[in-house]
Amino acid sequence: MAALDSAGKLALELEMPARRRRRLGIVFWLASSWIALVVALAIFADLLPLADPFAQALLARRAPPSAAHLLGTDALGRDILARVIFGARASLEIGLLAPLAATLVGTLLGMLSGYFRGRFETFAIGTTDVLLAFPPLVLALAIVAYLGQSVTNVILVLAILTVPAVTRVARAATLAIREREFVTAARALGAGHLRILRREILPNIMLPLGAYFLVLVAVTVVVEGILSFLGLGVPPPQPSWGGMIAEGRDSLDIAPHIAFIPAVAMFLTVLAFNLVGDSLRAITDPRRGAS
Amino acid sequence: MLGLIGRRLAYLVPVILAVTALTFLIANLLPGDLAIVMLGDQATPENVAALHKQLGLDLPLWQQYLHWLWGVLHGDFGTSHRTGQTVLNAIAGRLPVTLELLIMAELGGILIGVPLAILCAVRPGSAFDRTVAGIAFGSLSVPPFMLAILLIFVFALRLHLLPATAYVPLSDSLLGNLRSMALPGATLALLEWPTIMRVLRSDMISTLQEDYIAMARAKGLSPRRILLVHALKPSSLTLVTVIGLNIGRLIGGAVITESIFALPGVGRLLLESIYLRDFIILQGGVLLVAIGFVLVNFLVDMLYAVLDPRIRHGRA
């Protein structure tokens, strides 16, 4: 891409995202509200007047939505609404905690390797290269298979798998900032490494990393869904969206709502996190097409 | 160019070695005793100890690793204790199905993504462009298993057009094979096109601003010729990159689609070995898939360097 004559082009290219960003206004708030709603339902699930998500009613199996069961019942006669809401708990617990842990570790590693460079950087980036050399889902499946399936193990595995990506993003952001004037100025004023990292670098990489975190949440919810769908994630009978979709698959022909209701809940949640993350990224990163 | 290949190749060796080490550690450091799994009900302390000795599990970990690595270097990835089949044979038998699936996914993704990208790039910001952008963004949020189930529901259960889980080998019938691969291929292709479309679109928008395009227009070349020859050709680089970047996700997608559509591919082999606790196959399979993945990424890197002498890294 020719850099010299790009000013005019840039204006042209920026026209699109700018228009889109303004349009995203309503969408952004809708997405945020959906996330808030799902989070609130998941937190207060115990206090809500819901049916017992484990109670089986063998006479009311695969019932369509009705007044007694607002979203119907599954193949064992369990209330789908209650299971979707309790399933949100598992999805959000894994979907938020794994990226959170990965972001903490990855930011630290990325900042240190981008700031100090040298051997530490070589080692850290080499390690991320090895982890990135595995197709992520295959590695996740293998580790869960050996570790045994539990919510804690899934969080652990997905966090480890996410660290390399965060490390790279944090390192790239740090590299861009460490040569800036205000860092040189801070150093000239006699600030130590710790102070520069904490007061000059961290605040400047926090916003892009925050936006990236939200996208990671979306990705992690999907991967958790895949693991649970394959029977290697949240152990049944504990409800999870992926597990519910897998169970619903068997009655797809006679009662498609059993699979599709958790699927819609999952899709909307993933979409909402992607939308919010994308709008935040567009705000924090003015470059066109930056990812 | 040669220097670049040399440097990348030199880097490949430690990465692959580290991949073998990590694969070995996952399989051997994590809890679970192969001997107990193999013996099942027969597991008495004496039997377990004897089998440990036979399998070399009583040796220190680094000796076990070197022993295993020595075998791997000689093409011995181990033998399944369940079926007696070697890992290489098991994978080789399953590989064609997975390759066919991946190629179908990639072709389908290109077939949908490239025309849409061109149409969007011609009029960026138009209603059509925005609609496609929205659909692409939404598609990126659809988990693969969800799409697979939706396609089964519509095309197999409601319309009865295509089979959902009746795999037909290519050697039996070409048409039957394509029919049985249609839904799994479509699942992955529908997840593949948005990334292709998005990257190619922004690449073409910037290409269309170049001076030589204005020149071509001034010469009076037809818009179609300009789009397809002058603008799309340089963007083929971008396509190579996107495809390379997507492969890791696509392999994951293959595991899921093979499982849902009951295709006898490598992904399903790995899943079966997990469910049946066949750790030798799992370990060898994960290693082979990872090495294949590393090599494909290497090839994509090299292809990229060959196609563009400037090696515009960090752009896509």
Interface residues (C-beta under 8 A of the other chain):
Chain A: M1 A2 D5 G8 K9 L12 E13 E15 M16 R19 R20 R23 G126 D129 V130 L131 L132 A133 F134 P135 P136 L137 V138 L139 L141 A142 I143 A145 Y146 L147 G148 A218 V222 G225 I226 F229 L230 G231 L232 G242 I245 A246 R249 L252 D253 P256 A259 F260 A263 M266 F267 V270 L271 N274 L275 D278 R288 G289
Chain B: P14 V15 I16 A18 V19 L22 I26 A27 L30 P31 G32 P124 G125 D129 R130 A133 F137 G138 L140 S141 V142 P143 P144 F145 M146 I149 L150 I152 F153 L157 S202 I205 S206 Q209 E210 D211 I247 G248 R249 I251 G252 V255 I256 S259 I260 G267 L270 L271 I274 Y275 F279 L282 V286 V289 A290 F293 V294 N297 R312 R315
